[in-house]
Amino acid sequence: MTTIFGAIADDFTGASDLAGLLARSGHQVCLRLGVPSAPPKDSSAFEIIALKCRTAPVDEAVSESLAALAWLKAAGAQHFFWKYCSTFDSTPTGNIGPVAEALMKALDTSQTIYCPAFPENGRSIFMGNLFVGQQPLSESPMKNHPLTPMTDSSLMRLLAPQTTASVGLADRLVVAQGAEHLKAYLSELQNDNIAHVVVDAVANADLEIIARACADAPLMTGGSAVAMALPYIYQEKGLLPEKPAITTRPALEDKTLILSGSCSQMTQAQVAAYKGPAYQLDPLELREGGLAKAQEWLSRQNLEQAPLLYATAAPEKVQKVQQALGKEEAGALVEAALSQLADDGFNAGVSRFIVAGGETSGAVAQRLSINQLVIGDEIAPGVPWCYATISGRNCAITMKSGNFGQKTFFSDAIDRISS
């Protein structure tokens, strides 16, 4: 099938999030981890390339994103999407704006939108300000994020230092008047040389209006939810068949491993709520003594009871570790440890992996040499089970962004794939 939609995501959990929402339509979605080395072959209508570039140097992020764009173009994609976190995780020197501008130049377009809203998960934008639930972004737990602390709620102020062209706003009063009005308003801004437009959204109905207004644009950017209506819009336009393909779940063994590197408030609650066997990793101990204790513990576990290995900790403990090791070394130690333990689990027969945290998910997927995933059922909004073949074995993996899912997410994931 010819590819209609091509997306580039700045981390693996974000790509999985987008894939899960698109797969609600029933159309086949293919998620590729990293830019494929081979030319496009047997591509799906919806192709997503997951990069690991959220906190990478800007030049590296831009280069990788342009390589992904080239592959998606070769696959036949007609519409493109730059996907980043629904909490706009970045810094003043971050990658969201620079990558968007590079993609705009490559696609010869002078304007794109920014809409990281995800109402189902409590992310909304009003008058250009991003909210997490009822809290402004800068007052939410994201202010303590270990890599991208969000200390400003204004998306326009966050975006302006990252771009070379002007930033504008289409507020909810504009969106509420419908897709045609929004489309005309964006055109007016474009005539005024406003290249980067933050668009308000507080409900799914707003997201559909935005999607309809921008469905023909060369490039959209945002969180996953603003793309959710696109399969239905493309179907209305005759770009997709009316009867989508059905994804079947492969046969899987019951051995399961849970790996958590996220330190988000919700993941802390999910770790605390989990009733199965669990082992906490300490980066300071990892630096001094290595991984032997954790590996010995894992070797004694019944993998059908889904043991949990986690480095999840409260902000004060994370800060203490970062002061001792530095942010980069602390993060690298955790990623290396959890990815090695994932490999140990696979060698012991694990075929179902539950992973919490964007950086952790990227490290685990790379260690397991996963390069392509088929998207299955959602466990929670934006968090699907995904299927792959690893060294000839059918496997499933779910990659959860830190703040996604309910407190019972780990057991919910097991129940979903076991039903």
N, C-alpha and C positions, 0 to 999 in steps of 0.2 A: 504494500500500500504506500502511496505517496505521503510523505510527511507534510502535515498542515501547519503544525505548531511546534516551534523549537524553543526550549527554555534553557537558560544557563543559571545555575544556583551556586551561591557562594559557600555552601557547606552541604554535607551529605544528609543531615536531618531535614534541612530546609527543602532539599530536592525531594525527599521522601514525602514530606508534608504536601508539597504541590502535586506530586504524583497521586497521592491518596485522594485529594479533592477532585482532580480531573477524572480519576477512575470511577468516581460515583456515577458518572454518565453511562458507564458500561462499556465505553470504548477502550480499546487496548492502549495502555500507556507503558512505554519502555523507559527505564531509568538506567543510565550509563554512568558508572563511577569513574570520572576522569575522561579526558578527551580520547575517544577510540583511536587506536593506531592504524586501523584498517579503514578503507573507504566505506561509505554507507552501503549496507546490504540488508535486505528484508527489514527495512525500518518501519516503525509504527506511525500511525497518524499523529500521535503525541510523543515526541522525543524530548527527554530531559537529560542534560549533562550536568552532573554534580561535580563541582570543583571543591577544593579545600583551600579557599583563598580569602576567607573573611578577614583574617588578621595577617595575611601575607603582605610583603612589601607591595606598594602600589604598582610598580612596573611589572612585577610578576603576576599580579592579579589581572592587569590589563592584557598582558601577553596571553595568558591562559584563556581568558574570556574570548579574545579574538580568534584563538585557535578553535575554541568550541563553536563559535559563530560560523567559522568557515566550514566545519564538518556538518553543521545543521543546514547550512545553505546547500551543500552538496547533496544532502539527503532530500532536498526539495522543499524545505520549510518555507512557508509564505509569511508567517507571522512569528515575531520573536518576543521573548519575555526575559527580563533580568530579575531574578528572584533573590531577595534578601530577607532578613528576619523580620517578623511582625513587630518586634520592638526596636527596629532600625539599628541593630547593634553595630556601632561604628565609633570612630573618633574623628576629631577635626581633620586629621590626615588620613582618614579611612578610604575604603575602596568603592563605596556605593556610587558617589558622584563621578569619580574618574572612569570607572568601568562603563557607567551609563553614557558618558560623553564619547568614549572610544567606540562603543557600539553604535551610537547615533551617527558618528562620522562614517563608520563602515557601511551603514545602511542608508546614508545620504538623507537623513531626516533632521530637521531643525528643532524638533520638540518631542518630549516624552513626559509621561506622568509618573508620579510617585504615590503609591497608595498601599502602605503596609497594614491596613486595617484587617482584622480577623474577628468579627463580632462573636462568633461561636466560642472563641477562646478569650473573650474579654478585651480584645484590642480594637479601639475605635479612634477616629480622628475627628476633631471638631475645631473649627477655626484654625486649622493647621497644627493643632497640638495633639500629641499622641497620648492616649490614656490606656492604662492597664487596669481593667475593671473600672472602679470609680476613682482611681488614683492617677494623677498626672505621671507620665513616665519617670520624671526626675524624682518623684516621691515614692515610686514603687521599689520593690526589691532589686530592680535592675540598676539602681544607683550604686549597688555594691558588687556588680558583676566583676569578676577578677580580671577579665581581659578588656572588656569594653564597657566601663561604667558609664551609665547614661545619666548625666547631670543636667540635661536641658530637655524640656518636653516639646519645644517648637521644632517641627521638622524643617521649617524654612531656615531657621538659624543653624540647625545641624547640617543642612545640605549646603548652604552658601559657601562655607570655606572649602568645600570639596569640588566646587565647580568653577568654570571660567565664565559661564554665561549667567544671565539673570534667572532668579527664582521667583515664582509667583504662586498664587493660591486660587483654587476653585473651591469655594466654601460650600457648606451643606445647603445654603439657600439657593445656590446655583444648581447643585446636584438634584435637589428636590423638584426642580421644574422639568426633569426628564432628560432622556438621552440626547434628543435633538438640540435642546437648549444648551446642554453641557458641551456638545460637539461644536456648536457655534461659538460658545464662550472661549473654548480652547483655541479656536481659529483666530478670534480677536486677540488673544494673548500672543499667539504666534506672530501676528502682524505687528505687534508691539515688541517683537524680539524677546519674548519670555520663553526661554527654552525648556526650563525645568518647572513643572507644575505639580505642587502638592494638591491632592484631591481629598476632600473630607468624605468620610463614610462612617456611619454609626450602626448600620443594620445591613442585612443581606440584600434588602431591596435597593439600597444605595449602590452596593457592589454590582448588581445587575445593570443598573443604569450606566455606571462607569464602563462596564465591559461592553455594553452596546454602543456607547459613544466612541469607544476606542478600538473596537474589534477590527477595523480596517487599517489601523495605524501600523507602521512598520515595527514599532517597538513600544512595549509597555513595561513598566517596572513596578515592583511592589512585593508584598507578601503573597502567599499562595491564594488567599480567598478571592482577590479581585479577578483571578483567572477562572474561578470555579464555573461561571456561566458560559464560558467560551465554547465548550463542546456543543452545547444546545444551540448557541447562536450560529456556529459553523454548520450544524445540521440543518437549521432553518434556511441557510444560504445555499444548501445543496452541496457543500464541500465534504460532507460525511454521510455514510449510509444511515438510513433510519433505524436499522436493526444492528446494534453493536455486537461485537464478538464477546463471548463469555470466557472469562479466565477461570480455569480449573485449578484447584489446589493439588499439588503433587503429594504422593504418599511420603510421610515423614516419620522418623523414629521419635520417641517421646523424650529423648535426652535433651535437656534445656539448660542454658547458662545465661545468667543475668549479669551484665557488666555496667557499672554506673560511674562515670567520671564527672557528671554535672554537679555543681554545687548550688543550683538554683533552689529557691525556697520550696517549690513544689516537689522537686526531686528529693530534697531532704525529707519531706513529709512522706513520699512514696517509699523511701528506704525504711523509714521508721515504721510504716504500716505493714511492711512485708513480713510474713510469718514463717517463711522458709529459712533454711540454713544460710548464714551470712558471715562474711569476713571483711573487715575494714582494712584498707591499705593506708599506710602513713608514708608520705613522700620522704620524710626525714629518715625513716627506717629503711626505705627502699634505697636511698643513697648510701647508707652505711652498710646494710646487710644484704642488699639485693632482694630477689624475688623468691628465694628458696622456701621460706615459711609459707607463703601464700600458695605456692605450687604444691607443697606437701599437704596443705589443708584441702586443696581442690582434689588431689588424688584420692583422698579418703571419702569423698562425697558420693552419695547416690545421685547420679545426674538426672534421674527421673523425678527427683524432688526439687529441681530447678534452683541450685545454689546461687547466691548473690555475692559477687565481689565488687566492692565499691570504695571509691576515694571521696565520696560525697561528704562534705563537712560544712559546719556553720561558718559565716563570714569571718568571725574573729580567728578561728583556727586557720582558715585559708590565708588570712593576712599574716599570721605568725609564720606559716610555712614560706610564704613569698618573701618575707623579710629575711629569712634564713637562706633561701635558695635562689631568690629572684623569680619573677613570674615565668620566664621562659623555661628555666630548668625545672621548676616545679611542675609545670604543665607537661613538659617532655617526659619526665619520669613517670607520671601517671599514664600518659598515652602509651608509652612503651610497655609498661607493666600490664595494662589491661589488654593490649593487643597481643602480647605474648601469652597471657592466660586464655584468651580466646582461641589462639592456635593450639594450646595444650588441650583445651576442651574439645576442639574439633578432632584432634588425634585420639581423644578418648571416646569419640563417638557422638558428640553433640551435633545435632542437626537443626536446633532451634535457638537462635540468639536474640536476646532482648538487650538493647544497648541504649543508655541514657546519656545525652550530651553530644553536641555537634562535633567537637574535636575528637572525642572518644570514638564516635561512630565512624568518622573518617579513618582514624588509625586502625580500628578493628577491620573495617571493610578492606583496607589496603593490605593488611597482614594476611587476611584470608584469601587474597587475590580475587575478590569479587569485582567484576567489571560490568556486569549487566544484571538487572533485576526486572522481574515481572511483578506488577502491583496487584495485591489481593485486597481482602476486606480491611476496613478501618477498625482499629481498636478504640480509638478516641478521635475527635476531629483533628484531621491532619496527621494522623499517625497510623499508617497501614502496615499490615504484614506484607513482606515482599519475598519473592522466591528466586532462588538461584541454584545453579549446579556448581559445586565446588569439588574438584578432583573426582568427578563422576558421582558424587553423592547429592541427592536432593536436599536442599537446606532452605530454611526460612530465617529472615532477619527483620526485626523492626528497629528503627532508629528514631529515637524520641528526642525532640528538642527539650531542653531543660524544664521549661515551665508548662509543657503540655501534659494532658492527661489528668485523671482524677487520682486521689490518694491511693486507690487500689489498682493503679495501672498495671503493675507487674503481674498480679494474679488475674486481672482482666485480660491481659495479653495471652496468658496460658489458657484461660477458659475459652477465648475466642478461637484459638487454633486447634483446640482439642475437641471442639463441638462438631 
